[in-house]
Amino acid sequence: MMPQLWAQIDPGTLGVIAAVVLLLVLITILVVFLSYFNLWIQSFLTGAGITIWDLLGMTFRKVNARIIVKAKIMAVQAGIDDEDLTTRALERHYLAGGNVPLVVRALIAARKAKTIPLTFREAAAIDLAGRNVLEAVQTSVYPKVIDCPGKASGRDSLDAVAKDGIQLKVKARVTVRANLKMIIGGATEETIIARVGEGIVSAIGSANNYKEVLENPDRISKTVLERRLDSQTAFEIVSIDIADIDVGENIGARLQADQAEADMRVARARAEGRRAMAAAAEQEMIASIEEARAKVVEAEAEVPRAMADAFRSGRLGIMDYYRLRNVQADTDMRRAIAGVGPMQPAKAGGK
């Protein structure tokens, strides 16, 4: 059916259609060529080795061709001869969400330093791990100074106490260099600050007195550096410098005073307990005295009755009774002369 339809079309019309299609193709090629001409000519003149077909492929793969071309040109012009640093490798890193220009700049910085062995694979892995690879390389070239304690802690100094009880306030500065081999999975600055702070406090605590620390502050640095505090961290400690040491409070004396106050309170509590027990015993004795007096009164109340029985039975005569009264009167007179007064039962409390 189609061959018969094409046979019915005038040859002149077919020529016009072919010319239009060819013109559209040429226009499309020209537009594409003009779109990537600047990038292609720049890549060609700098020796980056990116063809026009590579640029077209980037368009279909949704890759920003301008970023890839500029990154490849930077690497070539800087003399990066890493065999893994290809155009396709840059595209893959871009599609993986990496920062291609940052990785290339980090490689250039590492090459210019001449002492940092960094490959494109390692740089790309560090970048995809979420670390700033360029900052890591720069920290390897130019060591970084970290304040201890950190500013985020809100403390002005590290407080430690020597064996003599004197408090010392210390400020330190830690110089670190990035360890690219441990940048992935290694501990961060916070760990370095915590370890150095712990080491400083321990070093001061082992000193016999605060004067030793003030005379030789470098002993703290030596003691801390010997502990290898940068193990399993993303940094290598270059030096630990004691910036300032101030003498604080006499913690030992204050603790002793607090202990003495606590002991005094305990002694007071025990004395108060003994006083309460003595008071209770006194009250028990008073009660016993009153009980004895009650028994005496009860016994005295039986005397008249006994005397009456003695009178009735004849065991006690009237003269015997008078003699008993005379003895009592004589006793009362003697007490009156002595100023004691007549014999009376003593009052409660023995007064």
PATIVEX-717900 format. One record per residue (C-alpha): residue in one letter; x, y, z. Coordinates in steps of 0.05 Angstrom, whole numbers, plus 32768, in hexadecimal, padded with zeros to 4 digits. Layout:
N
AXYZ;...
This chain:
351
M800080008000;M803880308013;P806180247FD3;Q802480337FA9;L801980747FD2;W8061808A7FC8;A805A80797F7E;Q802080A97F77;I804880E37F95;D806A81117F64;P80B6810A7F65;G80BD81557F6E;T809481517FAE;L80C081187FC8;G80FC81437FBC;V80DE817C7FE3;I80CD814E801E;A81138131801E;A81318176801C;V8106818D8057;V811981508080;L8162815A806F;L815D81A38082;L813D819280C5;V8174816080D4;L81AA819380C1;I818981C880EC;T818581988127;I81CE8185811F;L81E181CE8119;V81BB81E18158;V81DA81A8817F;F821F81B98163;L821682028175;S81FE81F081BB;Y823C81C781CA;F826D81EA819C;N828B821581D2;L829481DA8202;W82AF81AE81CA;I82E081E081B0;Q82F781F081F7;S830081A58205;F8324819C81C2;L835481D581CC;T836681C28214;G836F81788205;A833781618232;G8323812C81FF;I82D781368202;T82B6812C81BE;I8275814981A4;W8256810481A9;D826A810281F4;L8246814481FD;L8208812981DA;G820980EB8206;M820D81178244;T81CE813A822D;F81A780F98227;R81C380E1826A;K81AC8122828D;V81F38136829E;N8209817E82A2;A823C817F826A;R825881C3827E;I826C81A982C3;I828D816A82A7;V82B381908271;K82CE81C482A1;A82E1818F82D4;K83068166829F;I832A81A48285;M834081B682CC;A835B817082D7;V8380816E8294;Q839E81B3829B;A83B581A482E2;G83D9816682CA;I83AE813282ED;D83C180F082CC;D839480C282F4;E837C808C82C5;D833A808882EB;L832B80D182DC;T830580C7829C;T82C980EB827E;R829C80B0828E;A82B680AE82D5;L82A580F782DF;E825F80EA82C2;R825480B082F1;H826980D9832D;Y823A81118317;L820080E1830F;A820F80C38354;G820481088373;G824D811B837C;N826C815F8377;V829981578339;P82BC819B833A;L82CC81938385;V82EB814F8379;V831681688340;R832D81A48368;A833F817683A1;L8369814A8372;I838C81888358;A839B81A1839E;A83B6815C83B2;R83E281588374;K83FF819D837F;A840F818B83C8;K8439815083AD;T8434812D83F0;I83EC811683EF;P83DE80D683C8;L839580DF83B3;T837380BB8379;F833280CC8357;R8310808E8374;E832380A283BB;A830F80EB83B0;A82CC80D58392;A82BF80A583CC;I82CE80DC83FF;D82A0810C83DB;L826780D983D7;A827080C98421;G825B81108431;R829F812D8443;N82BD816B8423;V82F7814C83FE;L8315819083EB;E831481A78433;A833581658448;V836D816F8416;Q837781B7842B;T837A81A18474;S83B0816F8461;V83D881A6843F;Y83CA81DC8473;P83BF81BE84B9;K838281D684DE;V838181F28525;I834981DA8553;D833A81FD8595;C833281D185D2;P82FF81D785F0;G82D681E485B2;K82AD822285A9;A826E81F985A3;S827681DE85EA;G826A82238608;R82A5821B8639;D82E0824A863D;S831382178657;L832181D0866B;D831E81C886B7;A834C819586D8;V83648189871F;A83AB81758733;K83BA8145876D;D83C18180879E;G837981948791;I838881D48769;Q835C81DF872C;L837D81F486EA;K8358821286AF;V83798200866D;K836F82178625;A839081EE85EE;R839781F085A3;V839C81B1857B;T83BC81B38536;V83A2817B8509;R83AE816384C2;A8379813D849B;N838580F28494;L836880E2844F;K836E8097845C;M833E809D8497;I831280D5847D;I82DB80A28470;G82C4808384B1;G82F580AA84DC;A82DF80D38518;T82D6811E8511;E82F0815C8535;E82C181518570;T82E5810F8580;I83298131857D;I8312816885AC;A82F4813685DD;R8332810A85DD;V8362814485E5;G83388161861E;E8338811E8641;G838381178639;I8391815D8654;V836581518691;S8387810E869E;A83CD812C8697;I83BE816486C8;G839D813386F8;S83DC810886FA;A84088144870E;N841B81478757;N840C8191875D;Y83F681CA8731;K843C81EB8731;E845881B18709;V842581BF86D2;L8431820A86D3;E847D81FF86CF;N847A81CD8695;P843A81D5866B;D845B81AD8633;R8456816E865E;I840B816F8650;S841781718605;K844981388608;T841D810D8633;V83E081178606;L8407810C85C5;E842280CA85DF;R83DC80AE85E4;R83CF80AF8599;L838D80D2859F;D838580D88553;S837A808D854B;Q833D807C8520;T833080C58511;A833080ED84D0;F836A811784E9;E83B2811184FD;I83C7813A8539;V840481648529;S840C8188856B;I83E8819A85AB;D83F881DF85C7;I83E381F9860B;A83CA824085FD;D83BA82558644;I83B9823A868B;D8396825D86C5;V83938248870E;G834D823D8727;E832F822A876A;N834C81FE87A1;I831D81C48793;G833F819887C6;A833581C987FF;R82ED81D587EC;L82E0818A87EB;Q83008182882F;A82D781BB884A;D8298819C882E;Q82AC8159884C;A82B981798890;E8275819C888D;A82548159887C;D8279813788B5;M8264816E88E5;R821B816588D1;V8221811A88DC;A824081268921;R820981588932;A81D48126891D;R81F480EF8947;A81FA811E8984;E81B28132897B;G819F80E9897B;R81C780DC89BB;R81A7811989DB;A8162810189C9;M817280BC89E5;A818C80DC8A26;A814D81078A2B;A812380C98A22;A814B80A48A57;E814380DF8A86;Q80F880DE8A7D;E80F880938A8A;M811F809F8ACB;I80EF80D68AE1;A80B580A78AD4;S80D880718AFD;I80E380A38B36;E809A80B78B36;E8086806E8B36;A80B480618B71;R8097809E8B96;A805180858B89;K806580438BA8;V808380688BE4;V804380908BED;E801B80518BE7;A804880308C1B;E8042806C8C4A;A7FF780688C44;E7FFA80228C61;V8020803B8C9F;P7FE280588CC5;R7FBC801A8CB6;A7FF57FEE8CD0;M7FFA80198D0F;A7FB080138D1B;D7FB57FC78D15;A7FF07FC98D44;F7FC87FF18D77;R7F8E7FC18D73;S7FBA7F848D79;G7FE27FA28DB2;R80257F9F8D8E;L802C7FEB8D92;G801E80138DD0;I800D805B8DD8;M8052806B8DF4;D8073804C8DB8;Y804980788D8C;Y805E80B78DB2;R80A780A48DAE;L80A0809C8D62;R808080E08D5D;N80B780FF8D88;V80EC80E18D59;Q80C980FE8D1D;A80C381428D3F;D810C81418D52;T811F81308D0A;D80F581698CEF;M8115819A8D20;R815A81858D0B;R8149818E8CC2;A812C81D38CD1;I816C81E88CF5;A819581CE8CBA;G816981F88C8B;V814F81BC8C64;G810881BF8C7B;P80DA81888C90;M80E281458C6F;Q80B881448C30;P80B881188BF3;A80E681328BBD;K80C681528B7F;A80C981378B39;G810D81408B18;G813381398B5A;K813281858B68;
